[in-house]
Amino acid sequence: MPGEDDEQIAERFRDLVNLTPAELERWLETEESKAAGQHSGGGESTGHESGRRIVALLRTNTRRLSADDRAHMRKVVGYIRRHLAQRPDGDVRDTRWRHSLMNWGHDPLKT
């Protein structure tokens, strides 16, 4: 990602975030979504909070994205890439690994 400009990051974001805003919103309402990820102080996990922001980013016209929005897109791209590289062996269908990725807008089982 170093050296990638905003347009390249936006393209990677669109490639890696494979859940639609509606799919991601539905997922974020599930108990599995709420249980996944790291929780600070017993509140919402970082990934769950990010998922809500991703929904908003997906619904925002690209020309209206702020520098902070683009920085979050960069964070999402980095997280998904790192997490995919840590794929566990076996069936991942009902794993915290998959659930965490889905909170960040990527379902590794979706084609």
N, C-alpha and C positions, 0 to 999 in steps of 0.2 A: 503494500500500500504506500510506502514512502515513494514519493515521486509521481503518484497518481493524482491527476487534477480532479476538480469537483465533478466534471462530466463523467470521467472514468469511474469514480466512486458511485455516482448515481446509477451508472450502467450495471456495476457489480451488485449494487443494492437491489435493483430490479431483477437481476438474474438469480440472486440467492434467496430473496424473500419470495417464496412460492405460494404463500397463503394469501387469499384475497382479503380485503378489509373485513368483509362479512364472516369469512371462515375464521379469521384470527379473533374477532370479537366473540364469536360463539365458543371458540376454544378457551379464551381467557375467563369465561364464566364457569368452566368445569373445575371440579375439585382437584383433578390431576394437575391442571395448570397452576392452581393456587399453591399446591404442595411442592412443585418443582423449583429448583434453584436455591440460591443463598438468600436467607431472610435475615435482615438486620433488625435487631430489636424486636423480633416477633411480628413485624409488619409485613408489608408486601415485598416479594422478592424483587431483585434488580431486574431479572428477565421479565417478570410480569409487568412491572412498571414500564419497561422498554416496549413491551408488546402494545400497550395502550398508545404509546407515542408513535410506534410504527404505523398503527391504524391511521392516525392523524396525518403522518407523512405520506402515506399511500393516497390519501384523499386530497392532498395539497398540490396545487399546480406547481410544477417544477420551477417556474419563474418566480414564485412567491416564497421559495425556501430561504430561510435565514442562514447565516453562517453557523449558528448553533444547530439548526436542523441538519445541515450538511455534516457537521462534526458528529452528530448522532448517527447519521447514515454510515459514516466511516467506522464508528464503533460497532455498529450492527454487522457490517461486512467482516470486520476483524474477528468478532465473536463467532460468527457462523463458520468462518474458515477454520479457526482454531478448534472449535468443537467437532466439526466434521472429521478432522484429523485424529480425533480421539475415539472414534467409533468403537464400541465394545464388540466382542465376538458374539455370535449367535443372533437369535431373534430379538430385534430391538423394538418391536411393536409397542410393548407396554413397559418401557423403561424410563427412568428419570432422565437419561441422556436424551432420548427423543422428546420427552415432554419439555425439557429445558429449551431445546432447539425450537420447538413449536412456539414457545413463549416469545422467541426472537423472530418469529415469522417464517421459519423454515421447517417443513415436514420432510424428513429424509426418505419417507416411504411414498411421497407423492411424486408421480411421474409427470 
